[in-house]
Amino acid sequence: MEDLSSFWGPVTSTHECVLHLSNMILGIGSMIYHATLQRLQQQGDETPMVWEMLLYIYILYSPDWHYRSTMPTFLFLYGAAFAVAHSQVRFNLGFKVHYALLCLLCIPRMYKYYIHTQDRAAKRLAKLYVATLVTATICWLADRLFCKHISLWHFNPQGHALWHVLMGFNSYFANTFLMFCRAQQRGWNPKVEHFLGMFPYVDVKKPKAQ
């Protein structure tokens, strides 16, 4: 029987549920910071960004990690140490470089999943992930570097706001692609469907228990 609940079962969905929850926590932290622009709230935005990337690294690399407890322990301690350090020191450019490096660490494994995936719809998700990431980065850089010039235009494209919108879609595409790959690894015959013809999600058919 087709499992319409997809990844919301207690056994199959732990990583994905935690990942979606981290996205929501990051979104809440980002809204609070941009509403107040205070130092403490900035930490509530940036620290979850790092935690989320550490979670992506764990999900991407843990299937091939021989020492099961080593990676989560290290990543947990790393995330805790960063949170403490970030509460005391404002990294500014250092944070951006650090976050970019964490993103780059995810790319090789995402590419490996991409080349081993034959499903066209799943490959399209990966392409949308890259497209939204590149476009969001361009919007952020343009707003960051040319803010004084753009603010004089009659129409302000709001590059920083577009960055947030596009990165929201970027996280969704990344999560959905990872769900497909994980289901494929487990032999669940995943298929990419679309809610209302627009929003992709993963539907799986688990083999019947013998």
C-alpha positions as CSV (number, residue, x, y, z in Angstrom):
1,M,0.0,0.0,0.0
2,E,1.3,3.4,-0.9
3,D,2.5,5.3,2.2
4,L,0.9,8.7,1.8
5,S,2.4,9.9,5.1
6,S,5.8,9.8,3.3
7,F,8.4,10.7,5.9
8,W,6.2,11.5,8.9
9,G,6.4,8.1,10.4
10,P,8.4,7.7,13.6
11,V,11.1,5.4,12.1
12,T,11.6,6.8,8.7
13,S,11.4,10.6,9.3
14,T,13.7,11.5,12.3
15,H,16.4,13.2,10.3
16,E,13.9,14.9,8.0
17,C,11.6,16.1,10.7
18,V,14.6,17.6,12.7
19,L,15.8,19.2,9.5
20,H,12.4,20.9,8.9
21,L,12.2,21.9,12.5
22,S,15.6,23.5,12.3
23,N,14.4,25.5,9.2
24,M,11.5,26.8,11.2
25,I,13.6,27.7,14.1
26,L,16.0,29.6,11.8
27,G,13.1,31.4,10.2
28,I,11.7,32.5,13.6
29,G,15.1,33.6,14.7
30,S,15.6,35.6,11.5
31,M,12.3,37.3,11.8
32,I,13.0,38.3,15.4
33,Y,16.4,39.7,14.5
34,H,15.2,41.7,11.4
35,A,12.3,43.1,13.5
36,T,14.6,44.4,16.2
37,L,18.2,44.6,14.7
38,Q,19.6,44.0,18.2
39,R,22.9,42.2,19.0
40,L,21.3,39.4,21.0
41,Q,18.6,38.7,18.4
42,Q,21.4,38.6,15.7
43,Q,22.9,35.7,17.6
44,G,19.5,34.1,17.5
45,D,19.6,34.3,13.7
46,E,23.2,33.4,13.0
47,T,23.7,30.6,15.4
48,P,20.8,28.5,14.1
49,M,22.2,29.1,10.6
50,V,25.4,27.3,11.7
51,W,23.5,24.6,13.5
52,E,21.4,23.9,10.4
53,M,24.5,23.5,8.2
54,L,26.0,21.1,10.8
55,L,22.8,19.1,10.6
56,Y,23.1,19.0,6.8
57,I,26.7,17.8,7.1
58,Y,25.6,15.0,9.4
59,I,22.7,13.8,7.2
60,L,24.9,13.9,4.1
61,Y,28.0,12.2,5.4
62,S,26.7,9.9,8.2
63,P,25.6,7.0,5.9
64,D,29.3,6.3,5.0
65,W,30.8,7.1,8.5
66,H,32.1,4.0,10.1
67,Y,32.2,5.3,13.7
68,R,28.6,6.1,14.3
69,S,28.9,8.1,17.5
70,T,32.0,10.1,16.5
71,M,30.4,12.5,14.0
72,P,27.3,13.5,15.9
73,T,29.4,14.0,19.1
74,F,31.9,16.2,17.3
75,L,29.2,18.2,15.5
76,F,27.3,18.7,18.7
77,L,30.4,19.9,20.5
78,Y,31.3,22.1,17.6
79,G,27.9,23.7,17.5
80,A,27.9,24.3,21.3
81,A,31.3,25.8,21.2
82,F,30.3,28.1,18.3
83,A,27.2,29.2,20.2
84,V,29.3,30.1,23.3
85,A,31.9,31.9,21.2
86,H,29.3,33.8,19.2
87,S,27.6,35.0,22.3
88,Q,30.9,36.7,23.4
89,V,32.4,37.8,20.1
90,R,30.8,39.4,17.0
91,F,32.5,37.7,14.1
92,N,31.1,39.9,11.3
93,L,33.1,38.9,8.1
94,G,34.4,35.8,9.9
95,F,30.9,34.5,10.4
96,K,30.1,34.9,6.7
97,V,33.3,33.1,5.7
98,H,32.7,30.3,8.2
99,Y,29.1,29.8,7.0
100,A,30.3,29.8,3.3
101,L,32.8,27.1,4.2
102,L,30.2,24.9,5.8
103,C,28.0,25.3,2.7
104,L,30.9,24.3,0.5
105,L,31.5,21.1,2.6
106,C,28.0,20.0,1.6
107,I,28.5,20.4,-2.1
108,P,30.6,17.3,-2.9
109,R,28.2,14.9,-1.3
110,M,25.2,16.6,-2.9
111,Y,26.9,16.3,-6.2
112,K,27.5,12.6,-5.6
113,Y,23.8,12.1,-4.8
114,Y,23.0,14.0,-8.0
115,I,25.1,11.9,-10.4
116,H,23.9,8.6,-8.8
117,T,20.2,9.7,-9.2
118,Q,18.5,8.7,-12.5
119,D,15.1,10.1,-11.7
120,R,14.5,13.3,-13.8
121,A,12.2,14.9,-11.3
122,A,14.7,14.4,-8.5
123,K,17.5,15.8,-10.6
124,R,15.2,18.8,-11.3
125,L,15.0,19.4,-7.5
126,A,18.8,19.4,-7.3
127,K,19.0,21.9,-10.2
128,L,16.4,24.1,-8.5
129,Y,18.5,24.0,-5.3
130,V,21.6,25.2,-7.2
131,A,19.6,27.9,-9.1
132,T,18.0,29.3,-6.0
133,L,21.3,29.3,-4.1
134,V,23.1,31.1,-6.9
135,T,20.3,33.6,-7.5
136,A,20.0,34.3,-3.7
137,T,23.7,34.9,-3.4
138,I,23.7,37.4,-6.3
139,C,20.8,39.2,-4.7
140,W,22.6,39.4,-1.4
141,L,25.9,40.5,-2.9
142,A,24.2,43.2,-5.0
143,D,22.3,44.6,-2.1
144,R,25.4,44.4,0.1
145,L,27.8,46.0,-2.3
146,F,25.6,48.5,-4.2
147,C,23.0,49.4,-1.5
148,K,23.7,53.1,-1.7
149,H,23.2,53.2,-5.5
150,I,20.2,50.9,-5.5
151,S,18.5,53.0,-2.8
152,L,18.4,55.9,-5.2
153,W,16.4,54.0,-7.8
154,H,12.7,54.7,-8.2
155,F,12.1,51.0,-7.7
156,N,14.1,49.1,-5.0
157,P,14.3,45.4,-5.8
158,Q,14.9,44.6,-2.1
159,G,17.8,42.2,-2.7
160,H,18.2,41.2,0.9
161,A,14.5,40.4,1.2
162,L,14.8,38.3,-2.0
163,W,17.7,36.5,-0.5
164,H,15.5,35.3,2.4
165,V,12.7,34.2,0.1
166,L,15.0,32.4,-2.3
167,M,16.9,30.7,0.6
168,G,13.6,29.5,2.0
169,F,12.9,27.8,-1.3
170,N,16.5,26.6,-1.4
171,S,16.2,24.8,1.9
172,Y,12.9,23.2,0.9
173,F,14.4,21.9,-2.4
174,A,17.5,20.6,-0.6
175,N,15.3,18.8,2.1
176,T,13.1,17.2,-0.6
177,F,16.0,16.1,-2.7
178,L,17.7,14.5,0.4
179,M,14.4,12.8,1.3
180,F,14.3,11.2,-2.2
181,C,17.9,10.0,-2.0
182,R,17.4,8.5,1.5
183,A,14.3,6.7,0.4
184,Q,16.0,5.4,-2.7
185,Q,18.9,4.1,-0.6
186,R,16.4,2.2,1.5
187,G,14.6,0.7,-1.5
188,W,11.3,2.5,-0.9
189,N,10.6,3.3,-4.6
190,P,10.4,7.1,-4.0
191,K,8.6,9.3,-6.5
192,V,8.5,13.1,-6.7
193,E,4.9,14.4,-6.7
194,H,3.6,18.0,-6.7
195,F,1.1,19.5,-4.3
196,L,-1.3,21.8,-6.3
197,G,0.9,21.1,-9.3
198,M,3.7,23.4,-7.9
199,F,5.2,22.3,-4.6
200,P,7.3,19.1,-4.8
201,Y,7.2,16.4,-2.2
202,V,8.4,12.8,-1.9
203,D,6.0,9.9,-2.0
204,V,7.2,6.4,-1.1
205,K,6.1,2.8,-1.4
206,K,7.6,0.8,1.4
207,P,8.0,-2.9,0.7
208,K,5.5,-5.1,2.7
209,A,6.9,-6.7,5.8
210,Q,7.6,-10.4,5.3
